[in-house]
């Protein structure tokens, strides 16, 4: 849109969604004659972007025709390259951004969150995220091994803040580490601080704010079934 660029993707299993917002001020040049939306394959775009060097500039171009068939990706540097990525047929349904209510909010450095998730992944494929008034914990349970990672408010410098609505009960939810691990790893190059929001047994929302844009990650919980 005229305000900026918004990228949104959801996995086929509808477990996770990631949203990027880049205001027009984040770009060296930004011009929109007609607002709209398109769908394209990330795999093709990533292959092109990997060919861009640090000194190159990348330009995305959509024509002003009624029927758009390709997204042009230009790489400009010592020489010019242009790639045409096919535009996919419009999705039948929208990907609305989840509207969630939260009972716990935790501010943690991205590096500490990444390290904690890496620690939990040594033990299990999923992790329990627990927030208490003064503590933020990740617990992993394997067949024979357990892992407990704990940040204490006022004692752990990487734990910047905790806000809870319920000051008596803990906020708990289980999440698969499959996507969580990769997303948080990618956040390290975007921002220094992650804001984690969730309520018990409900989706988790992780926000990372950078100087030129923002990233929001949503993941549905894993529901534990008792025998």
C-alpha positions in Angstrom: 0.0 0.0 0.0 1.0 3.6 0.0 2.0 3.3 3.6 4.5 0.5 3.1 5.0 -3.2 2.4 3.3 -6.0 4.3 4.4 -9.7 4.0 2.3 -12.5 5.5 2.7 -16.3 5.3 1.1 -19.3 7.0 2.3 -22.9 7.0 0.1 -25.5 5.3 -0.9 -27.0 8.7 -2.1 -23.6 9.9 0.0 -23.9 13.0 2.1 -20.8 12.5 1.9 -17.4 10.8 4.6 -14.8 10.3 3.9 -11.1 9.5 6.5 -8.5 8.4 5.7 -4.8 8.2 8.0 -2.4 6.5 6.9 1.3 6.4 7.8 3.2 3.2 10.5 5.1 5.2 12.4 1.8 5.4 13.2 1.9 1.7 15.6 4.0 -0.3 12.8 4.5 -2.9 9.1 3.6 -2.6 6.4 4.4 -5.1 2.9 3.0 -5.3 0.5 4.1 -8.1 -2.1 1.4 -7.3 -2.5 -0.4 -4.0 -3.1 -4.2 -4.1 -1.9 -7.6 -3.0 -0.2 -10.6 -4.7 0.8 -14.1 -3.8 4.2 -15.5 -4.7 6.4 -18.5 -3.7 8.9 -17.6 -1.1 11.3 -20.3 -2.3 11.9 -18.6 -5.6 12.3 -15.1 -4.0 14.8 -16.4 -1.5 16.9 -18.0 -4.2 17.1 -14.6 -6.0 17.9 -12.7 -2.8 20.8 -15.0 -2.0 22.4 -13.8 -5.2 22.5 -10.2 -3.9 25.8 -9.0 -2.4 26.2 -6.5 0.4 26.8 -3.6 -1.9 23.9 -4.5 -4.3 20.5 -3.0 -4.2 17.3 -5.0 -4.7 14.3 -3.6 -6.4 10.8 -5.1 -6.5 8.6 -4.0 -9.4 5.0 -4.7 -10.2 3.6 -3.4 -13.5 0.5 -1.1 -13.6 -1.5 -3.5 -15.7 -4.9 -4.9 -14.8 -3.7 -8.5 -15.0 -0.3 -9.0 -13.3 1.6 -12.2 -14.1 5.1 -11.6 -12.7 6.9 -9.9 -9.9 10.2 -8.4 -11.2 13.2 -8.7 -8.9 16.1 -6.5 -9.9 19.6 -6.8 -8.4 21.7 -3.8 -9.2 25.4 -3.5 -8.5 28.5 -4.0 -10.6 26.0 -5.4 -13.2 22.3 -5.7 -13.5 20.2 -8.8 -13.1 16.4 -9.2 -13.4 14.3 -12.2 -12.5 10.6 -12.6 -13.2 8.8 -14.6 -10.5 5.3 -15.9 -11.3 2.4 -14.5 -9.4 0.2 -17.2 -8.0 -3.5 -17.3 -8.3 -5.2 -15.2 -5.7 -6.0 -17.2 -2.5 -9.7 -18.0 -2.1 -9.5 -16.9 1.5 -7.8 -14.1 3.3 -5.1 -14.6 5.9 -6.4 -12.4 8.7 -4.0 -11.4 11.4 -5.0 -13.2 14.7 -6.7 -11.0 17.3 -5.6 -12.4 20.6 -6.1 -11.5 24.2 -3.1 -12.0 26.5 -2.6 -12.6 30.2 1.2 -12.6 30.2 3.7 -10.3 28.5 7.5 -11.0 28.7 10.3 -8.8 27.3 13.5 -10.8 26.8 16.6 -10.3 24.7 16.4 -12.1 21.4 19.8 -13.8 22.0 18.7 -15.1 25.4 15.4 -16.4 24.0 17.3 -18.1 21.1 19.7 -19.7 23.6 16.9 -20.9 25.8 15.1 -22.5 22.9 18.3 -24.1 21.7 18.8 -25.6 25.2 15.2 -27.0 25.2 15.7 -28.5 21.8 18.5 -30.7 23.2 15.9 -32.5 25.2 12.6 -32.6 23.3 10.7 -31.5 20.2 8.4 -29.3 22.2 8.6 -26.9 25.1 6.4 -25.7 27.9 6.5 -21.9 28.3 5.7 -20.8 31.9 5.3 -17.2 33.1 5.0 -16.3 36.8 4.9 -12.9 38.4 8.7 -12.9 38.9 9.9 -15.7 36.6 9.9 -16.8 33.0 10.7 -20.5 32.4 11.0 -23.0 29.6 10.7 -26.6 30.4 11.4 -29.6 28.1 10.7 -33.2 28.9 12.3 -36.1 26.9 12.0 -39.8 27.4 14.8 -39.8 30.0 16.2 -36.3 30.0 14.7 -33.0 31.3 15.7 -29.5 30.8 14.7 -26.4 32.8 15.6 -22.9 31.8 14.7 -20.1 34.2 14.9 -16.3 34.1 14.3 -14.3 37.3 13.1 -10.8 37.2 15.7 -8.5 38.7 18.4 -11.1 38.7 18.6 -12.1 35.1 19.8 -9.2 33.0 18.3 -10.6 29.8 14.8 -10.6 31.3 13.7 -7.0 30.8 10.1 -7.1 32.1 7.2 -9.3 33.0 3.5 -8.2 33.1 0.8 -10.6 34.3 -2.9 -10.1 34.8 -3.2 -13.1 37.1 -0.7 -12.6 39.9 -1.5 -16.0 41.6 -1.6 -18.7 38.9 1.1 -19.4 36.3 0.5 -18.9 32.6 1.4 -22.1 30.8 1.3 -23.5 27.2 3.1 -26.2 25.2 4.6 -25.4 21.8 6.3 -27.4 19.1 9.9 -26.4 18.6 9.9 -27.1 14.9 9.0 -23.6 13.8 9.7 -21.7 17.0 13.4 -22.6 16.9 13.9 -21.3 13.3 11.8 -18.2 13.7 13.6 -17.0 16.8 17.0 -17.8 15.2 16.0 -15.5 12.3 15.0 -12.7 14.7 18.6 -12.3 15.9 19.5 -10.4 12.7 16.4 -8.1 13.0 16.1 -6.9 16.6 17.6 -7.1 20.0 14.4 -7.5 22.1 11.6 -9.9 21.7 8.1 -9.4 23.3 6.3 -12.6 24.1 2.5 -12.5 24.7 0.2 -15.4 25.4 -2.4 -16.9 27.7 -2.6 -20.5 29.0 -3.2 -23.1 26.3 -3.6 -20.4 23.7 -1.5 -19.2 20.7 1.8 -17.4 21.5 2.7 -14.1 19.8 6.3 -12.9 19.6 7.1 -9.4 18.4 10.4 -8.1 17.3 10.7 -4.4 16.5 13.6 -3.1 14.3 14.5 0.4 13.3 13.2 -0.2 9.7 10.4 -2.6 10.3 8.7 -5.2 12.5 8.1 -8.9 12.6 5.3 -10.7 14.4 5.2 -14.5 14.8 2.1 -16.5 15.9 2.0 -20.2 16.8 -0.8 -22.4 18.0 -0.2 -24.4 21.1 0.2 -28.1 21.4 -2.6 -29.6 23.4 -1.4 -32.2 25.8 -3.7 -35.2 26.2 -3.6 -37.0 29.5 -3.7 -40.8 29.4 
